[in-house]
Amino acid sequence: MKELVELYLVFLKIGAVNFGGGYAMLPLLEEELNKKRGWVTTDELMDYFAIGQCTPGIIALNVSTFIGNKRHGIAGAAASTLGFLTCPIALITIIAAFLEGFAEMPLVQNAFAGIRVCVCVLILEAIIRLWKKSIVDRIAFVMYIVIFALMAFSGLLPFRIPAAVLVIAAGVAGVLIRGHKEVSR
C-alpha cells in the first residue's frame, strides 16, 4: 500500500505542474523518475513516450499509467493515473464553477503568456534529449529525414499520412532494418 501511495503522490506532484503537455514534462519526468527515484531508465522513458504518442489520450497521462503499471501492475497504473489527474481536474472544476470569464482576466492572460515561453523551452529540451537518444547512426538519421519530410510536406501530397501510420511504419522499419543488421553479424 505504501508504494501505491508513493506512486499517487509522485504523479500528483507531476500532474500539478503539467503545463504544455507530454513533451514539456519530459525533463521533469526524467529528473523525478530516472535520476531521483531510479524507477525507469532514460531509454524506457523514451519508449513510454513513443507508445504514449501512438495510443489514444494524453501523452503525459499515458506515460504515468505505463510507469505505474511497470512499478505495481494494475493497482500501480490506477494510482499513478489518479495522482496525475487529481490537480488538473480540481483546477478545472474550480475555474468552471467560480470564475466566469477566467481566460479573459489580464492576470491569467499574462500568466499564460509566461507559461507558454517556459513550455517552449521545455519542449525544445525534450526534443534535444530525444534526438540524442534516437538518432544514433546513419540509418536512424535517414529514417528521421524521411519521416520529417513526409510530415513537413504532407500538405503538398495528394493525401495526408496520419502520424500514427508513420510511427507504426517507423517501428516496422526499425525491426526489419535492425533485425537484418543483427542477423548479418
C-alpha positions in Angstrom: 0.0 0.0 0.0 2.9 2.4 0.8 4.2 2.0 -2.7 0.8 2.9 -4.2 0.6 6.0 -2.0 4.1 7.0 -3.2 3.1 6.5 -6.8 0.0 8.6 -6.3 1.9 11.4 -4.6 4.7 11.5 -7.1 2.3 11.7 -10.0 0.1 14.2 -8.1 3.2 16.5 -7.9 3.9 16.0 -11.6 0.3 16.5 -12.7 0.2 19.7 -10.7 2.8 21.3 -12.9 2.0 19.7 -16.2 1.6 22.8 -18.3 2.3 22.2 -22.0 1.6 18.5 -22.4 3.7 15.4 -22.5 6.9 16.6 -24.2 7.1 19.7 -21.9 7.1 17.4 -18.9 9.8 15.0 -20.2 12.6 16.8 -18.3 10.6 16.7 -15.1 9.8 13.0 -15.5 13.4 12.2 -16.3 14.6 14.1 -13.2 11.9 12.7 -10.9 11.6 9.2 -12.1 15.0 8.4 -13.5 17.6 10.4 -11.6 15.9 10.9 -8.3 14.0 7.6 -7.9 15.5 5.2 -10.4 12.1 3.9 -11.4 12.8 3.9 -15.1 15.8 4.2 -17.4 16.0 7.1 -19.9 15.5 4.5 -22.7 12.4 3.2 -21.0 11.0 6.7 -20.6 11.6 7.4 -24.3 9.9 4.1 -25.2 6.9 5.1 -23.0 6.7 8.5 -24.8 6.8 6.7 -28.1 4.0 4.4 -27.1 2.1 7.2 -25.4 2.2 9.1 -28.7 0.6 6.2 -30.6 -2.1 5.4 -28.1 -5.3 7.4 -27.6 -5.3 10.0 -24.9 -2.9 12.5 -23.4 0.8 11.5 -23.7 1.7 12.5 -20.2 -1.2 10.6 -18.7 -0.4 7.5 -20.8 3.2 7.7 -19.6 2.2 7.9 -16.0 -0.1 4.9 -16.4 2.7 2.9 -18.1 5.1 3.7 -15.3 2.6 2.9 -12.6 1.9 -0.4 -14.3 5.6 -1.2 -14.5 6.0 -0.5 -10.8 2.9 -2.2 -9.4 0.7 -3.7 -12.1 -2.9 -2.6 -12.5 -3.1 -1.0 -9.0 0.1 1.0 -9.7 -1.4 2.1 -13.0 -4.5 3.3 -11.3 -2.6 5.1 -8.5 -0.3 6.9 -10.9 -3.2 7.8 -13.2 -5.4 9.1 -10.4 -2.4 11.0 -8.9 -1.7 12.7 -12.3 -5.4 13.6 -12.8 -6.2 15.0 -9.3 -4.8 18.5 -9.7 -5.9 19.2 -13.2 -9.5 18.0 -12.5 -9.7 20.0 -9.3 -8.3 23.2 -11.0 -10.7 22.9 -14.0 -13.6 22.2 -11.7 -12.8 25.3 -9.6 -12.3 27.5 -12.7 -15.5 26.3 -14.3 -17.6 26.7 -11.1 -16.4 30.0 -9.8 -14.7 32.1 -12.4 -16.7 33.1 -15.3 -14.5 34.9 -17.9 -11.4 33.4 -16.3 -9.4 33.3 -19.5 -10.1 37.0 -20.2 -8.7 38.2 -17.0 -5.4 40.2 -17.6 -3.7 38.4 -14.7 -4.5 35.0 -16.3 -3.6 36.1 -19.8 -0.2 37.4 -18.5 0.4 34.2 -16.6 -0.3 32.0 -19.6 2.0 34.2 -21.8 4.8 33.5 -19.4 3.9 29.8 -19.1 3.9 29.5 -23.0 7.5 30.7 -23.1 8.6 28.2 -20.4 6.7 25.4 -22.2 8.6 26.2 -25.5 11.9 25.8 -23.7 10.8 22.6 -22.0 9.7 21.1 -25.4 12.9 22.2 -27.0 14.9 20.5 -24.2 12.8 17.3 -24.7 13.5 17.4 -28.5 17.2 17.7 -27.9 17.1 14.7 -25.4 15.0 12.6 -27.8 17.4 13.5 -30.6 20.5 12.4 -28.7 18.8 9.1 -27.7 17.2 8.4 -31.0 19.5 9.5 -33.8 22.3 7.1 -33.0 23.5 6.1 -36.5 23.0 6.8 -40.2 20.0 4.6 -40.5 18.2 6.4 -37.8 19.2 9.8 -39.4 17.8 8.6 -42.8 14.6 7.5 -41.1 14.3 10.9 -39.4 14.8 12.8 -42.7 12.2 10.6 -44.5 9.6 10.9 -41.7 10.3 14.7 -41.2 9.9 15.2 -45.0 6.6 13.3 -45.1 5.2 15.3 -42.2 6.6 18.7 -43.2 5.4 18.4 -46.8 2.2 16.4 -46.3 0.2 19.5 -47.4 1.8 19.1 -50.9 0.9 15.4 -51.2 -2.4 14.3 -52.7 -3.1 12.6 -49.4 -2.3 13.1 -45.7 -0.4 10.4 -43.9 -1.6 10.2 -40.3 1.2 10.5 -37.6 0.1 7.1 -36.2 0.8 5.4 -39.5 4.3 7.0 -39.7 5.0 5.8 -36.1 3.9 2.3 -36.9 5.9 2.3 -40.2 9.0 3.6 -38.4 8.6 0.8 -35.8 8.3 -1.8 -38.5 11.3 -0.4 -40.4 13.3 -0.4 -37.2 12.5 -4.1 -36.7 13.3 -5.0 -40.3 16.4 -2.9 -40.6 17.9 -3.6 -37.2 16.8 -7.3 -37.3 18.5 -7.7 -40.7 21.6 -6.0 -39.4 21.8 -8.3 -36.3 21.2 -11.4 -38.5 24.1 -10.4 -40.9 26.6 -10.1 -38.0 
